[in-house]
Amino acid sequence: MKRKIRMGMVGGGPGAFIGEVHRIAARMGGQIELVAGVFGTDPEKSRTFAEELFLCPERGYADYKSMLAGELQLPAEERIDFVCVCTPNHFHFPVSKAFLEAGFHVLCEKPVAMSSAEALLLQELIERSGLLFCLMHNYSGYPMIQQARQAVADGVLGKLRKVNVEYSLGWLAAPNAGKQAVWRVDPKQAGISGCMADIGTHAQHLIEYVTGMSILEVSADLATFVEGRALDDDGSVMLRFADNARGVIFASEVATGEENNFILKIYGDKAALEWRQQSPEELIIRSNDAPMQILRRGWPGTGEAAAKLSRLPAGHPEGFIEAFANIYDAFVEAMRSGKPGDYPGIEEGVAEMRFLEAIVANAKGSEKWTRV
């Protein structure tokens, strides 16, 4: 008999924005049940929060090592099937590694680790164990991103020439931007980069996911505008791909007044496309010899890949949380079949760490271009 997939969570305690997003998204498909977790560094608060989530208090663990020990002591039919890791960056690698070594599947927030060396260790462990690993790059879960990917694959744009991506936020423009901001600009918790690790990796992943091209070289200018921060809060990166294609990423978390302004533009020799996260139901197609086309989710002109990720009829807006839920659904399908599915995985995790290391090295060094 089919049953719900049992999920554990490390991170995402009281006041953590992304933790609640994960919990809502995991529930949307009706196939996942949250049964255990570590919900902060304070053991008592973790237990209390577990009760607020209607979990058994004893499965609100003090730390991830206690959670592993506790779950392994339970009968197989009660313990978690996978863990969601939505902690600050410095916990992504050790927590993922520990649960994989104990035989659990893992879904992890990005970036996957603090270095490409750690990411490669995880890759080796995943390949050796045969376990499943999902990296949460939620933007690939939008239906019209699937439509954009299909348009590129079908040759609608022709030979790709240029990719421009802007990801502008304003939430870190002030020095005291709240609890969620503190760890993102702390090298001990965030790693070698701030803004580019937080949102620049979303841009890098979406470019490679939609175009199918890998970034080969980068030339980066990283900036820290707010005094006292140790990591970048803004950055611009020029990109080179194979076949002479070029690109630009502009990412900023100090773009005053911006909300979540994530824009993808891809130009080919036949046509171009544009997608905006703040109006995600639309995909714009432009060319020099035909009227501009605006494709809408759920309407004629969109394909099977977009339709598969649509939950509601056209005109009932879908967005950020539904994109997360689509990644969860694909991961559940993989766990049920035992085979990896169409979701970001460890290969994308290795790629994002190599990208981050290349842009940080380039920004600090004297080379014009650095190979990824």
N, C-alpha and C positions, 0 to 999 in steps of 0.2 A: 504494500500500500504506500502511496506517495505521502510524504510528510513535509512539513516546513523545514527549511534549512536553518540550523541554529547558529546564530552569530554572536561573537564576543566583540568587545570594543575596548581599545586602549586609548585613552584620551577623550576629548569631547565632553568634559565635565561642565558644571554650572558656568554660564557666561561664555562658553566657547561657541561661536557662531557656526563653524563648520561641522561640529559634532552633531548639532541638531539637524542640520541639513542632511547629513549621512543617515541619521535615524529615520527621518521622514522618507527619504528616498528609498531606503532599504525596505520600508513597509509598503511602498506603493504597489509593487507587483504582487503582493499578497502571498509571497513564497518564503519570506524571511522572518524569523522571530529572534529578537534580541534577548539573550538569556543570561549574559554575564559581562563583567567589564571592570576596568580600572578607570575611575572617572576623576582623576586628579592626584596630586602628590600627598594630600592629607587623607590618611586611611579612614578616619571617621566621616569626613565629607563624602568620600567615595561610597561608603556603605549607605549613607543617608540618601545620596543621589540615586543609588541603585533602587532603594525603596520607592523614591519618587517616580522612577520608571517602571514600577510594579515588578521588579525582579526580586528573587529571594535575597534577603540581606547578606547571607553568607557568600553569595556570588557577586557581591560588590567588593572586589579584592583591594588589598592595600597597595600592591605593585604588580608589575607584569610577571615577575618570577613566582609570586604567590599564586597568581592566576593560573599559570602553567601547571604548577604543582597540584592545585585544587582541581582543575579540569581533568588532569590525567588520573586522578584518584576516582573519578566518577565512572560509572558504567559507560561503555561506548555509546549506548543509546540515549545518554543524557548529556554528554559533554558537547562542547561547541564543534561545529564543522569548519568554521573559518573565523579569523579575527580581522577586524577593521582597525587599522593603525592610523589615528588622526591626532597625533601628538605634535609638538614642535619638532623641527627637522632632525635634531640630534638623536632622537629616539627611534627614527624610522628604521635604520639599519639594525641596531641590536634587538629591537622587538620583533621585527620581521624574521631575522635570523633565528632567534630562539623558538618562535612558533613553527617555523619551517622544520627545524631540527627535531621538534617534538611531533611532527607528522600532521600539522594543520595547514590548510590553505590560507593564503594571506591576501587581503586587499589593503593597499597602503596609499596614503596621501603622497603627493609629490612635494619636493624632489625625493627620489628614492633613498638617498643616502647623503653623507657629507663629502664623499669623494667618488671618483670613478673606480678607484681600487675597491672600495666597499661594494659598489654596485656590481662589479665583476665577480666578487666573492658570492654575492647573492645569486647571480646568474648561474654560477657553477653549482651552487647548492640546489637551486630549483631544477636544473637539468638532471642532476644526479638523483634527486628524490622523486621526480615525476609529479610533484605537487603543483598546484595552480597558483599563479601570482597575478594580481591585477593592480595596475598603477592608476590612481584616480585622476585622469585628465578628462574632466567632465564635458568639456566643450565638444569633444568628438561624439558625444551622445545627442547632440541637437539634430533633428531631422534634416534641416536645410544645410547643415554641414555635410551630411551624407549626400545630399543632392549636389553640393559643390564638388565633392570628391568624385562623384559619378560623372559630372560634366567634364572634369579634367580627364578622367580615364577614357571617356568616350571621344575625346578629341575636339570637343566643342570650342575650346579656346585655341586649339592649334598648338604650335610649339611654344612652350612657356618662356617668357623673357624676364619678367619682373614680378616680385612679390613684395607688397608693402603691408606691414602690420603695425597698428597703433593699439596700445593698451594703456589707457590713461585713467588713473584714480587720483582723488584728492585727499584721501583719508589720513595720509601721513604728513600733510602740509604743516601741521602744528607740532611743536616739540613733544607735547604730552597728548598723544593720540589714543590713550587708553591701554587696558591690559593686553589686548590682542596685538598691539603694536610693539610692545616691549621686546618680546623674544625675536621678532622678525628683524630687528636691527642689532642683535647681539650675536657676534661671531660664534660664541660657545654653543648657542642654541640653533642659529640659522645656518651657519656654515660660512663659506667664502663670499657669499653674496646676499644682499637684502632684496631689493626690488626685482632684480633679474631672476633670482631663485624663486621668488614668490609669484610673479606674473610673467616675467620674461620667458620662463620655461613653458608656460601655456602657449605663448606666441610661437616659440621654436617647435613645440610638438604639433600645433595645428598646421603650421606651414608644411612640415614633413608629412603629416597625415593626409592632408588634402591633395598636395601636389605629387606625392610619391618621390620627391627629390630629397636627397640628404645634403645638409649644409656642409660644405667642404672647408671653407675658410671664413674667418671673421675679422673685422676691424672695429674695435669697440671704444666708446667714450662713456665711462661710468662716472656719475657725480653723486656727491653727498651734500645736499643743500641745507639740511637742518643741522645746526651746530651741535656737536657732542655725539653724533652718531658715528659708529665705527664701520658701517656698511653703506653701500650705495642705496639711495632712494630714488634714483633716476638713471636712465641709460639709453644710449642710441648705439645700434650695432648694424654695420653694413655686412652683407652676406654674399658669398659666392657659392654657386652650385655648378654641377657639371653642365656641359653644352653651353657655356657662356651665360647662363641665367644669373640674375642678380637679385638682391633683396635688401630690405631695410626693416629693422625692428625698432620702434620707438616705444619705450615702456617707462612710465613714471607713476609714482605713488604720491607725488607732491604737486600734481597738476590741479591746482586749486579750483574747486567747484565741479570737478568731474565726478561722475558716479561710478559706472563700470563700463567705460567706453572702450570696448574691444572691437576692432575693425580689421577685417581681412580683405585685401584686394589682390587679385592675381591677374596678370596681363599676359596674353598670348599673342601670336601673330594674326589670329583670326578674330578673337573676342576677349572680353575681360569679365570677371565676376567680382561681386562685392557682397559681403555678409557683415552684419552688425549685431553684436550681442544684445544691444538695447532694443532691437526690433528683429528678433531671431526668427520670426515666422516668414521672413522674406529673403529671397536671393535675387540679386540684380545681375542681369546679363547685358553687357553693352558691346556694340561693334560699330565700325565706321560706315557700314552700308545697310543697316536695318534699325528700326525703332528700338529703343531700350525696352527690355523685357523685365517684368517683375514677377517671379514665380512665388506663389504662396503655398505654404504647407497645407496639404489636404486637397489642393485643387489640381485639375488636369495640367499636365506638363511636368509634374514631379514623378519620380520613379519609385520602384519597389523598396529600395534601401531607405528612402525618406519615409515611405508609408509604414514600414516595419517599426519605426521608432515613434510613430504618431499614436497618441492615446485617445485623442478627442477629435470630433469632426472639425473641419475648418471653421474659423471664427470664434472658437473657444481657445484662447491663447495658452500655449505651453511654453515653458521656459527653463530656468536654471535648475530647479529641483527635479523636473522631469528628465533633464539630460543626465543628472546623477543617477536617477532611477533606471534609465536605459542601460547604463554601464553595469549596475547591480544585476539587472535582468540577464544580461549577457553572461555575467560571471556565474549566476545561479545555473543557467543552462549548461555552462561548462562543467560545473561541479556535478550536475546530474548525469552528464554524458561521460565525464572523465577526460574530456578533450578540451584543450584551449580554444577559446572563441574569439570573436571580433571585439576585442577591448584592448586598451593599452597594457603592455606587460613589461617584463624586465628589460627587453631590448630597448624599449623607449626610455626606461630608467637609465640605462647605460649611456644612451645618446644624450639625454639632457645633462648628465653630469659632465660628459666630455665637452659639451657646448659651454656650460658654466665655467669650467676650468680654462677653456680656450679664451673666452671673452675677458675673464679676470686677468689672465696672464698678458693678454694683448693690451689691456687698458693700463697695466702697470709697467709694461716693457716699452722697448723702442721699435719693435717690428711694426711695419705697416699692416701686414696680414699675418694671422696665426692659423695654422692648420688645426681643424677640429679632430 
